[in-house]
Amino acid sequence: MKHLFVSLLLLGAFLHGLAQCTVPASEFQLEGDYLLAGLFDIHHDSSTVQQDRPGAIDCSSKEFIPSSYRRFQLMRFSVEEINNSTKLLPNVSLGYEIFDHCSDINNFPGILKLLSVDGLIQPWGEPHKNLAKVMAVVGTYTSTQALTVAPLFMMDLIPMVSYGAASSVLSRKLKFPSFLRTVHPNKDVIEVIFNIVQHFNWHWVAFLNVDDDYGNDGRDLFIKRIKGTEICLAYTKALKQHMNHSKMFKQIEAQRIDIIVVFAPEWTAKALIESAIQLNVTKKVWIAGDAWSLNKELPKKKGIQNIGTVIGVSEPKVTIPGFRDFIYSYKSQNYCENAEQNTFCNQVCNCSSLSAEEILAVDPSFNFPVYSAVHAIAHALHNALQCESGRCKGNITVHPHMVLAELKKSNFTLLNQSVTFDENGDPNFGSFSIVFWNQSGDAEEIGICHFHPKFNFFINDTKIQWYTKKEAPTSLCSPECDEGFAKKQDGIHQCCFNCEICPKETYINKTENPYECVNCKETEWSAAGSTSCTLRVVEYVPFTDSGAVLIMVGAWALVGLTLAMSVLFAINYNTPVVRSAGGPMCFLIFGCLSLCSLSVFFYFGKPTTSFCILRFLPFLLFYTVCLACFVVRSFQIVYIFKIAAKFPKLHSQWIKYHGQWLVITVAFVTQALLLLFGYTFAPPKPYNETRWYPDKIILGCDINLKAFFGPVILLLSLCFLCFIFSYMGKDLPKNYNEAKAITFCLLLLILTWIIFATVELLYHGKYIQTLNALAVLSSLYSFLLWYFLPKCYIIIFQSYKNTQEYFQGLLLNYNTRQ
């Protein structure tokens, strides 16, 4: 019995020894010469219940965030590493006061404690007196948290170096003068996401963002970035905690969206992806923001492969030397779970059950930003204390604003990275990795994006295993148009369109503007559905053209004939045939016909302004004189035989005042004035005819019909009068019957121009100029051949008819019949 009792005593002593534990200092507090504050959301409050009375929140009862706990431990490690360093802050120790900042808006007790001096906050105190003991703040993680508490630290210019708050609003130094960050702002993350979407030529995307300052800022930056590009934001939705995702996924499916950008923290993204798995959302490409792309749980979740392919943007994985040993060392100590500690509100974790392996295995996102934030503050304090030769000056009183000034000038190397800040307090260092969730459940690096010293983006497409098992999936609202088709926007999105073929004389240049058919230049042409224009063939009738040569020879022949007839008429000037043909008026007609023939030569060759003027001026002016002569001649014949006996005085007045020359002169002057007026206000000019032949330019002359209305009307009036008078003398004596010849000439003239007008309506090629010249020449030959040539024949071959006796015999027979 005695031995049993002794054994029990020994067993009890042994068990008591095993049960001994160390009572540690709090994880959240460390004494030191200079104090740093830390704000980490070790827990996350996702409650949507509104409070009806004020009260502090108990973070330890909320959802535990392992990745944030790892970042929390990383700050502790960073401070310990600096305190053990003989180069950085020698003979000076850093302390810390860390709080579990689990809520965006309900964590003020800890903030107020950091700002207090001896438990009091005196905002009315004098500057640089009664300052808070905190030199700088590391945190917060989310943008909303930073925007909530930052103004309190800005008041005394206490440096606040965030490792996760990425909202672009925080770059505004007028509002946040002492805010800096070691994480890239949202605009950089959005730039990487934009380049991923553009790299794979995805045009039809959805953007899902958490409904807070971080997410809404990211959405706005994305909308701004894709403006003016071919990327369309087909759908956007603000994600709330505990929301029903079913309706949202149905809307995405209804719009045939296959690319989904998720810009949210890990807890929001986790709920979304789990919901997608549960709702059997398949065949999508998910683009993860840097807040959840390295999540360790989701890639290994059952059914994750069914949702499609996940690509993400992340901070590069950086191994921090000594951190692993620090965690193992810390977790190897046997701490009492419920030891009483002098802690403040939200400085309790209850995380002792978490092993070192579990801590090291969680999402390593934002670890280097935490590490670099602590070291940046330490280097700033080092410079403020003027530390050198292994010691820091102890006679310098350091204030937070002095640390801030040194922080802004930061320039040191940390793990092969040069840590500096720009004028907005944003980092000038670091890069992004582009990761792919592979079949093994790991985030495999497939690309990189550098911003400093210059932008560089690269993705190795071959490493991605798409859900399609083939090439990268496409994401289009409308399929691409075929060559020669323009996009016509259908609805509010430019990515949704109908395809319409570009009509002839237009083309489509997809690289410049795929939505508009561009008109070809006047010198170019294109068929319907063209992607470029072709130069038109320029056509005109050259002087060397066979038709032009024949017409010009005909014109010279006309000049020769008129010259020969002039000589013949001059020799036989006093004979009855010449006198009955018009006498001296014949020579005027011969001269005008020759001058009219000048117009023919200007219908050939490349048109110029002078060519266009001379193409019409000689004919219109001198042909008017010819018609006026024939009007006068036909009037005289009719008057002598049919009117003179009734109105003898009129005939005497006509002879006395040279009526025939007066009429001719008036007609000539009137036509000259009309042509001068027309040529002054609207002269003919070269014109490129492009309407009738798409592949040709027909060079011609443009005539203003209004300006030439007067001269043409005068010609038609003379022609009409001549026809009336000549028709009245159709029954006169044979040798005096010039009226019949004039009538026949006029009929030929009218027929010539009717034929030309008909052809011009039907044919618009270059040879219309040749036909026009032929019509002019035909008009000249009609009088020369059918009026004067018979006279020449009588003079040469029937001289017996060219006698006074022969003509008197004809008149006698005519008077006898009358």
Disulfide bonds with the S-S distance in Angstrom:
Cys21-Cys336 1.45
Cys59-Cys102 2.01
Cys232-Cys495 2.05
Cys349-Cys351 1.50
Cys387-Cys392 1.77
Cys477-Cys496 1.94
Cys481-Cys499 1.97
Cys502-Cys517 2.07
Cys520-Cys533 1.87
Cys612-Cys701 1.99
